């Protein structure tokens, strides 16, 4: 049996640094895709279905990549080959995205971009459980939150900074130059950060390498692999089932925010109704700056998470953080000053930091070591399923209930956070119970 050594701060830093690049990809997408769709002529009620690519690719790709990485061992290791493949594909997709000229092109390329980011991201979650002993996993996932926050800060403010440098805000029927340049720089950041982790971190081999090689020598078909994934779903640990409902409610709230916050800022705070006007571009870039604010708070709050979780427990910590996020999103309904939106984003950043760390730290302690990758991939079901529901059904809600009011959609996200905070109290933290 392999005894996992406690890692030093800089070793945990190195193994997590790739998330800076991965979050560049996510943050550029989240802050700009709805605007890109509107630049290309999409209506507000069309935006959810155009985002369908994102959750569907995660639903399909992550369990497959998790299962495949559980059964991989070569010169690069177990998870790192997938880091590399995803980085190459994601960087190419980020370069191509701002060059699209039609809605169908943007939606199609989003499928490719999301699949590629997922190839890199899913194994990073399993990486923490692979390399760290249980008592360091909260710190490991918090370090990932830290880098996610850092990457998102830079990626979110990048279009606004480039807007000031280029002085070219208008879309003119196409994607503005600042957004195009941001995507190109994001491609370089994604590839460079992931390569840093690959170069500085080594992995443990399978515990029984001879048995692993014999298993690999056996020819396994697609049906065998699919059956193994389905069997894993059927044998899902109880803690994972409980966390599933927390994730569903949380990500419904997040998806409402990501879909509509930047365009809500442009329409409701800046008063811009023409997607091709300079004022609209300024509103969307301010929405990106607000995302940078919650990402900066995520970065800072990540330092506090391990200590807070140690004092009051991981469950209470996560519920408290989710309630802070709920307060932040609901407060947007009464804010008309763009600077006050930054204050709302403080609560969102606290919730975001915890969402990226606490559920995974609790989950990791309940999983069998030989199936960490596939279960981390399956856990993604409870992120993408609510996003698929929102993509298919929220357009109808926007058109028939919310009157295409983007601001009300953001407030609905806060209500989902409240539900998630309540559901968190039902979760059994197995590893914490065992320690005490």
ABEGO torsion letter per residue (X at the ends): XBBBBBBBAAAAAAAAAAAAAAAAAAAAAAAAAAAAAAAAGBBAAAAAAAAAAAAAAAAAAAAAAAAAAAABBBAAEAAAAAAAAAAAAAAAAAAAAAABABAAAAAAAAAAAAAAAAAAAAAAAAAAAAABBAAAAAAAAAAAAAAAAAAAAAAAAAAAAAAAAAGBABAGGBBBAAAAAAAAAAAAAAAAAAAAAAAABBBBBBABAAAAAAAAABBBBAAAAAAAAAAAAAABBAAAAAAAAAAAAAAAAAAAAAAAAAAAAAAAAAGBABAABAAAAAAAAAAAAAAAAAAAAAAAAAAAAAAAAAAAEAAAAAAAAAAAAAAAAAAAAABABAAAAAAAAAAAAAAAAAAAAAAAAAAAAABBAAAAAAAAAAAAAAAAAAAAAAAAAAAAAAAAAAGGBAAAAAAAAAAAAAAAAAAAAABBBAAAAAAX
